[in-house]
């Protein structure tokens, strides 16, 4: 079985590379590959939950509407009404389809984030576990460039 890692280093809402990377995750799952979506580096805060907002993340705020949602529905083979409405729902779609969603715990610490501040959709992986993910992968797609995180 093939292993594919979608590594999200730095993402932004509406970035076509972000959507393309998630699409790639769908395609590799459909092809029978074991697929992991890794939130690393500057993408980690996108999984931070906001307790006063019903545990929603920045991914919930990144809406997918209009033509991009219609195109996504077509790619997923679902009616527009059932297509993800935001990037969290798209990540959740991948998880429900069999992808493993993980977050680099070391990157969490660099941002001063605690386990309870990260949405439970993501498993927490140590740096050693992330390295094993890459070592065992047959293919890795990377989104974003990393700038130095201030400590």
Secondary structure as a PSIPRED ss2 file (coil, helix, strand):
# PSIPRED VFORMAT (PSIPRED V4.0)

   1 X C   1.000  0.000  0.000
   2 X C   1.000  0.000  0.000
   3 X E   0.000  0.000  1.000
   4 X E   0.000  0.000  1.000
   5 X E   0.000  0.000  1.000
   6 X E   0.000  0.000  1.000
   7 X E   0.000  0.000  1.000
   8 X E   0.000  0.000  1.000
   9 X C   1.000  0.000  0.000
  10 X C   1.000  0.000  0.000
  11 X C   1.000  0.000  0.000
  12 X C   1.000  0.000  0.000
  13 X C   1.000  0.000  0.000
  14 X C   1.000  0.000  0.000
  15 X C   1.000  0.000  0.000
  16 X H   0.000  1.000  0.000
  17 X H   0.000  1.000  0.000
  18 X H   0.000  1.000  0.000
  19 X H   0.000  1.000  0.000
  20 X H   0.000  1.000  0.000
  21 X H   0.000  1.000  0.000
  22 X H   0.000  1.000  0.000
  23 X H   0.000  1.000  0.000
  24 X H   0.000  1.000  0.000
  25 X H   0.000  1.000  0.000
  26 X H   0.000  1.000  0.000
  27 X H   0.000  1.000  0.000
  28 X H   0.000  1.000  0.000
  29 X H   0.000  1.000  0.000
  30 X H   0.000  1.000  0.000
  31 X C   1.000  0.000  0.000
  32 X C   1.000  0.000  0.000
  33 X C   1.000  0.000  0.000
  34 X E   0.000  0.000  1.000
  35 X E   0.000  0.000  1.000
  36 X E   0.000  0.000  1.000
  37 X E   0.000  0.000  1.000
  38 X E   0.000  0.000  1.000
  39 X E   0.000  0.000  1.000
  40 X C   1.000  0.000  0.000
  41 X H   0.000  1.000  0.000
  42 X H   0.000  1.000  0.000
  43 X H   0.000  1.000  0.000
  44 X H   0.000  1.000  0.000
  45 X H   0.000  1.000  0.000
  46 X H   0.000  1.000  0.000
  47 X H   0.000  1.000  0.000
  48 X E   0.000  0.000  1.000
  49 X C   1.000  0.000  0.000
  50 X E   0.000  0.000  1.000
  51 X H   0.000  1.000  0.000
  52 X H   0.000  1.000  0.000
  53 X H   0.000  1.000  0.000
  54 X C   1.000  0.000  0.000
  55 X C   1.000  0.000  0.000
  56 X E   0.000  0.000  1.000
  57 X C   1.000  0.000  0.000
  58 X H   0.000  1.000  0.000
  59 X H   0.000  1.000  0.000
  60 X H   0.000  1.000  0.000
  61 X H   0.000  1.000  0.000
  62 X C   1.000  0.000  0.000
  63 X E   0.000  0.000  1.000
  64 X C   1.000  0.000  0.000
  65 X C   1.000  0.000  0.000
  66 X H   0.000  1.000  0.000
  67 X H   0.000  1.000  0.000
  68 X H   0.000  1.000  0.000
  69 X H   0.000  1.000  0.000
  70 X H   0.000  1.000  0.000
  71 X H   0.000  1.000  0.000
  72 X H   0.000  1.000  0.000
  73 X H   0.000  1.000  0.000
  74 X H   0.000  1.000  0.000
  75 X H   0.000  1.000  0.000
  76 X H   0.000  1.000  0.000
  77 X C   1.000  0.000  0.000
  78 X C   1.000  0.000  0.000
  79 X C   1.000  0.000  0.000
  80 X H   0.000  1.000  0.000
  81 X H   0.000  1.000  0.000
  82 X H   0.000  1.000  0.000
  83 X C   1.000  0.000  0.000
  84 X C   1.000  0.000  0.000
  85 X C   1.000  0.000  0.000
  86 X E   0.000  0.000  1.000
  87 X H   0.000  1.000  0.000
  88 X H   0.000  1.000  0.000
  89 X H   0.000  1.000  0.000
  90 X H   0.000  1.000  0.000
  91 X H   0.000  1.000  0.000
  92 X H   0.000  1.000  0.000
  93 X H   0.000  1.000  0.000
  94 X H   0.000  1.000  0.000
  95 X H   0.000  1.000  0.000
  96 X H   0.000  1.000  0.000
  97 X C   1.000  0.000  0.000
  98 X C   1.000  0.000  0.000
  99 X C   1.000  0.000  0.000
 100 X E   0.000  0.000  1.000
 101 X E   0.000  0.000  1.000
 102 X E   0.000  0.000  1.000
 103 X E   0.000  0.000  1.000
 104 X E   0.000  0.000  1.000
 105 X H   0.000  1.000  0.000
 106 X H   0.000  1.000  0.000
 107 X H   0.000  1.000  0.000
 108 X H   0.000  1.000  0.000
 109 X H   0.000  1.000  0.000
 110 X H   0.000  1.000  0.000
 111 X C   1.000  0.000  0.000
 112 X C   1.000  0.000  0.000
 113 X C   1.000  0.000  0.000
 114 X C   1.000  0.000  0.000
 115 X H   0.000  1.000  0.000
 116 X H   0.000  1.000  0.000
 117 X H   0.000  1.000  0.000
 118 X E   0.000  0.000  1.000
 119 X C   1.000  0.000  0.000
 120 X C   1.000  0.000  0.000
 121 X C   1.000  0.000  0.000
 122 X C   1.000  0.000  0.000
 123 X E   0.000  0.000  1.000
 124 X E   0.000  0.000  1.000
 125 X E   0.000  0.000  1.000
 126 X C   1.000  0.000  0.000
 127 X H   0.000  1.000  0.000
 128 X H   0.000  1.000  0.000
 129 X H   0.000  1.000  0.000
 130 X H   0.000  1.000  0.000
 131 X H   0.000  1.000  0.000
 132 X H   0.000  1.000  0.000
 133 X H   0.000  1.000  0.000
 134 X H   0.000  1.000  0.000
 135 X H   0.000  1.000  0.000
 136 X H   0.000  1.000  0.000
 137 X C   1.000  0.000  0.000
 138 X C   1.000  0.000  0.000
 139 X E   0.000  0.000  1.000
 140 X E   0.000  0.000  1.000
 141 X E   0.000  0.000  1.000
 142 X E   0.000  0.000  1.000
 143 X E   0.000  0.000  1.000
 144 X C   1.000  0.000  0.000
 145 X C   1.000  0.000  0.000
 146 X C   1.000  0.000  0.000
 147 X C   1.000  0.000  0.000
 148 X C   1.000  0.000  0.000
 149 X C   1.000  0.000  0.000
 150 X C   1.000  0.000  0.000
 151 X C   1.000  0.000  0.000
